[in-house]
């Protein structure tokens, strides 16, 4: 089967919905024609000119990168900096660039889960779940059509709470209506008040799927006019958010933990706060610049917080309450390219998939 670039995108969009990216982000198809057939995919952390060269050499026409090469927007394309040169080279050579960034950071099987897995953390949970991305749909349906409509809304993505699917709440009651002369009622007669036993069903759903779920409900519902209401919820979504926290199988002393961190994350160096001479058991992680989660890591009782891009004064903020470890931005996220390649290979086993061999890390150590 021949796949188009848009097929890869829609698969990745399901894994890491674009709606879950930060407002400043640019996770999307950045260059290229989504209708082109896919010749092969190159997975990388960054997309640079060298990565585009590698794609050309490999004969692939799609780069899936974590960091968007175009972040702030472009007002001209003249090749005056590496961003413009990368985009120009990609377009000239028919290589598409897709970025899957903070949306992949925020899903429970994304960048931070990969770090948690590298560190073999048990019971990994989202460190800072996001609010305001869940909705509730309440609808009214005759008893004999209940399962059909519920099945359709589940299929469209409603009714999932953690490890439980097909979640709903149902009560039986009485619906009333009087059809007009122009109506085409499923039951009842024009001008005659009707009393119909109905079920009131409530389901939870990700807000970004509202339209899809409402349309599935309407399509599967027997009534000409469906009574329903859709409400935004303030609830936290435990499946979506920043960072992760989990536990080591058994406590380690701090020096052993630092060695372990270096070995598991393939590090040359860790910048960290002073040793507290306390064992490390609970570990919070956030790939890339995660210092904004320091308060959450403390609140959840983390013994160590592993992240990157920590500034001098931010190390003070640890206040001796945990060991803050800066492992480097590239180092914290480099395994994302493997994550992408694994996810893609499961769904597209016949597409040629490559991991970039280009070391895009702009920093070095001596
Ligand atoms: Zn990053």
Boltz pocket constraint, residues with backbone or C-beta under 6 A from the ligand:
constraints:
  - pocket:
      binder: B
      contacts: [[A, 67], [A, 287], [A, 288], [A, 289], [A, 329], [A, 333]]
      max_distance: 6.0
